[in-house]
Amino acid sequence: MGCLPARPEKREAGMLKLFKIAVRNLSRYKRRTLLTSSLIAIGVMFVLVFIAASGSFKYIMIGQITDSMIGHLQVHKRGMWPPSTACL
């Protein structure tokens, strides 16, 4: 016979054991845990700020181009913009 998968209760026991080992290691090396978690949090914060800033710059650039080169009247095909953003 081939290799059979472990029974669910053994798999759950193995996951619980792995979780206990992870918690024990996190509590044993407090300084390393704190440093790693704070660096991850700072990295996520920088990514969120960059995404917000780049979206803002894109919005500003599109506004500058459409306002300076196209003029005040824009003609679009029906259905180009959703009905809520269409100005009549």
N, C-alpha and C positions, 0 to 999 in steps of 0.2 A: 504494500500500500504506500501511497505517497504521504507527504507531510500534511497532517490534518491541522486546521486552525485550533488554537487554544479555546477551551470552553470560556463562555462569557464571564463566569465568576472568577476564573483564574486571571483573565485579562483585567478585570476590575481590581483585583487584588494587586496585580502588578502595577497598575496606574496609581493606586493609593500608595504603594510602597515608593514609587518614583516621586510622587508629590511630597511625601514625608522627607525623603532625602533632599529634595530641592529646598524645602522650607528650612531644614536643618542647616544646609550650606549657606542659605541667605542669612540666617540668624548668626551663624558662626563668623562670617566675614562681613561685619556691619559697615565698615568704612568702604570697602570695595562695592558693596551693594548700594550704598548711598551715592557714591560717586557715579556708578553706572546708571542708576535710575535718574539722577539729576541731569546727566549728560544726554540721556535719551529724551527727557522732558524739554531740555533746551533745544535740542535738534528738531523736535516736533514743532516747538514754538517758532523757530526760524523758518521752517518750511511753510507754516501757516501765514506768517507775515509776508514771506516772499510771494505766495500765491495771491494774497490780498493786494499787495502792491502791484504785481504784474497785471492783475485784472483791472485795477484802477488806471494804470498807465495805458492799457489797451483802450479803455473807454474814453479817456482823454484824447488819445491820438485819433480815434475814429471821429470824435466830435470836432477836433481841429480840422481834419481833412474835409469832412462834409460841410462844415460851416464856411471854410475859406475858399474852396474850389467849386463847390456845386451851386451855392447860392441858397436862396430862401425857398425856392420851389423845387420839389422833387416829385417825379412821376414814376410810379412803380406799377408792375403788373398786379392785377387783383390776386390776393392771397399771399403776397410777399411778406406782409406783416400780419401778426395775429390781430383780430378785431379790437382787442383792448388797447393796443398801442397805436392804432391808426388815428390820425388827427384829420378831422373833416372841417 
